Amino acid sequence: MTTGPPPDCPTPKTTDSPDSPNSPASEATSGTHPPLLTRPLLLRFVSMVGASLSFFLLLSVVPAYAAERGGGGAAGLATGSLMLATVLGELVTPRLVGRFGYRLTLIVGLFLLGAPALVLTVSGQAAWIVAVCFVRGLGFALTIVAGGALTASLIPDERRGEGLALVGVVSGVPSLVALPLGLWLADRVGYGPVAVTGGLAALAAIFFVLGLPNHTDHTDRSEQPLGVVRGLRTGALLRPVLVFAATATAAGIVVTFLPLAVPSASAGVIAAALFVQTAASTLTRWLAGRHSDRHGSARLVLPGLLLSATGVLVIAPTANPVAVIAGTAVFGAGFGITQNATLTLMYTRVSAASYGTVSALWNLAYDGGMGVGAAGFGIAAGLTGYPWAFALTALLMLGAVAPALRDRRTPPGTAWLGSPDRRDVRTSAGPP
C-alpha cells in the first residue's frame, strides 16, 4: 500500500481528498505512523554495513599498497581507477535495476566489490592493482545505487526523511571506523589479511540480501524508469542535484585540504575539526529528516546551502584554531541538512520505478562534486593561498542559490515523474 508524498513535494492525482480517512494528512493528524524498522530494512542495514566496511577498510590501504610497490604514481592510478569506475557504474546501474531488479543487481555489486579484494596482493604490479580497483569501483557503484533505491523503497513515504537520516547514520558509522582501522591493521598484520577481510565483509553481506525483495509492492514493473540523462534534463531533479553538488564540492575540499591548510603544529585542531564536522553533519541530517516528515524538505535546501557556505567562509582564516573548529561545525551542520533535504526531495518527485535514477544522480553529485572540488581547489590554493581559496569556494557555492530559490517556487500539485498521467515535472515546474 502506498501513501502520498510529504507536503512539499509534487503530488500525483488521487481520489482522496485532504480530509479523507485514508489520506496522508489524516494519518498525520491521527498520530499513527507506519513502522520504520521492518525486517527487510534491518536486513538491508546489515548488507549496508558490510559494503561500507569493505569499501572504506581498503580505501586508504590500497593506495598505500600501490605506493609501496610502484610509487606515488601507482597510488594515484589506483584511486583514480576506483572513482572512474564508480562514476561510470552509477550511470548504467538504473537500467540494470530496471531490467534485473534490486536484489540481483545488489548481489552482483557486492560480489564485484568483495571478490577482487581477495586477490589484491597476488601481484604488486601497478596494472594488476588498477584492474582490481576498477572492478571494485564498478561493484561499489552497483551497490550504492541499487542499494540506495531499494532502501528508499523499504521506507514508508510518511517517514522518508527520518528513514533516510537513519540510513546516513548506519552507513556513516562503519566508514568512520573502517577508514583509520584499515591503515592501522595494515601496519600490524600486513596488506594481505586486511584485503581479505575487506573482501569477505562484502561477500558475507550477500547472504542478507537474499532475504530482500527484488521488486517492491508499489513498483509498477511495466513502467519504464527515468533514465539518468533525462533526469539531468529534468528541472525538478536537476535543481537539488546542483545544490547538493555545491556542498559536496566543499566537503571534498575540507576533507582533503584542511590538514594541509592548518599549521602543522595544530594537529589536534585538525582532528577536532574533522570530528566536529562529522558529528554536526550526522546530527543535523537526523533533525532535517524529522523536520521533512512533518513540514516537507523543500524549504530546508536553501538554509542548508547558506549554512554550508558560511562555514567554509569562517574556515578561511586557517591560522585561527577557533575559526577552523567553528567553521567546520557550521559547514557540517549545513552539509547534513543539504544531504537529507535534497535526497528526500528527489525521491518524492519520482515514482518507485525511478528510485534507481535518483540514487544514481545524487551519488554522482556527491562523488563528482568531491572530485572536482579537490582538483579545482588545489589549483586555486596554489595561486592565492589557502585562506583566499576557502573564501573563493564559499563565494562560488552561492551560485547554487539560484536553483535553490527556483525550487522553492515549484508549484504544488505537480505530478510525480512516472505517475499514471505521465505529466513531466520538468514541464510543470519550468527549467532549472
Order of alpha helices (4+ residues) and beta strands (2+ residues): alpha-alpha-alpha-alpha-alpha-alpha-alpha-alpha-alpha-alpha-alpha-alpha-alpha-alpha-alpha-alpha-alpha
